[in-house]
Amino acid sequence: MKTMSASELKAKLLAILDEVAATGERVIVTKRGSVVAALVPAASAATGYPQDAIRGTGSIEGDIVSPVMDEDDWEALRS
């Protein structure tokens, strides 16, 4: 795991990004000696979206178009 200052990262950003992608090694970024960020490789693009994990597991039960309540019960419609 590498540690570097924010100013050094700024100067070498593109090379550091390529290195993190190639090696998978984390880079800790500091500012005035305090840790402010960690640069880590991105998750594989093959993983897709988080919603893909639950796709196809739901089902529609009953009428999904009609109002849930009777219009007479809506206070906003009363004059």
C-alpha positions as CSV (number, residue, x, y, z in Angstrom):
1,M,0.0,0.0,0.0
2,K,1.4,3.3,-1.1
3,T,1.0,6.6,0.7
4,M,1.4,10.0,-1.0
5,S,0.5,13.6,-0.5
6,A,-2.4,15.2,-2.4
7,S,0.0,17.5,-4.2
8,E,2.1,14.5,-5.4
9,L,-1.1,12.7,-6.5
10,K,-2.2,15.7,-8.4
11,A,1.0,15.9,-10.3
12,K,1.1,12.1,-11.2
13,L,-2.7,11.3,-11.2
14,L,-2.9,9.6,-14.6
15,A,0.1,7.4,-14.0
16,I,-1.1,6.5,-10.5
17,L,-4.6,5.6,-11.9
18,D,-3.0,3.3,-14.4
19,E,-0.9,1.7,-11.7
20,V,-3.8,1.1,-9.4
21,A,-5.8,-0.4,-12.2
22,A,-2.9,-2.7,-13.2
23,T,-1.7,-3.8,-9.8
24,G,-4.9,-3.5,-7.6
25,E,-2.7,-1.8,-4.9
26,R,-4.4,0.9,-2.7
27,V,-3.0,4.4,-2.6
28,I,-3.5,6.4,0.6
29,V,-3.7,10.1,0.0
30,T,-2.7,12.5,2.8
31,K,-3.0,16.3,3.2
32,R,-0.7,17.9,5.7
33,G,0.0,14.5,7.2
34,S,-3.6,13.5,7.7
35,V,-5.2,10.7,5.7
36,V,-8.0,12.2,3.5
37,A,-8.7,9.5,0.9
38,A,-7.9,6.1,-0.4
39,L,-7.6,5.3,-4.0
40,V,-8.7,1.7,-4.7
41,P,-9.4,-0.2,-7.9
42,A,-12.9,-0.1,-9.2
43,A,-15.1,-3.1,-9.0
44,S,-15.3,-5.1,-12.2
45,A,-17.6,-3.8,-14.8
46,A,-19.0,-7.3,-15.2
47,T,-20.7,-7.0,-11.8
48,G,-23.4,-4.7,-13.3
49,Y,-25.8,-2.8,-11.2
50,P,-26.8,-3.6,-7.6
51,Q,-30.4,-4.0,-8.7
52,D,-29.4,-6.9,-11.0
53,A,-29.1,-9.1,-7.9
54,I,-32.9,-8.9,-7.2
55,R,-34.1,-8.7,-10.8
56,G,-37.0,-11.1,-11.5
57,T,-37.7,-11.8,-7.9
58,G,-40.7,-9.6,-7.5
59,S,-44.2,-10.2,-8.6
60,I,-47.3,-8.0,-9.1
61,E,-50.3,-9.0,-6.9
62,G,-53.6,-7.5,-7.9
63,D,-54.5,-4.1,-9.4
64,I,-51.5,-1.7,-9.6
65,V,-53.4,1.1,-11.5
66,S,-56.5,1.9,-9.4
67,P,-56.3,4.2,-6.4
68,V,-55.7,2.5,-3.1
69,M,-58.5,4.5,-1.4
70,D,-61.9,5.4,-2.5
71,E,-62.1,9.0,-3.9
72,D,-64.7,9.9,-1.2
73,D,-62.0,9.3,1.5
74,W,-59.6,11.8,0.0
75,E,-59.7,15.0,2.1
76,A,-58.0,17.0,-0.7
77,L,-61.0,16.4,-3.0
78,R,-63.6,17.7,-0.5
79,S,-64.8,21.2,-1.1
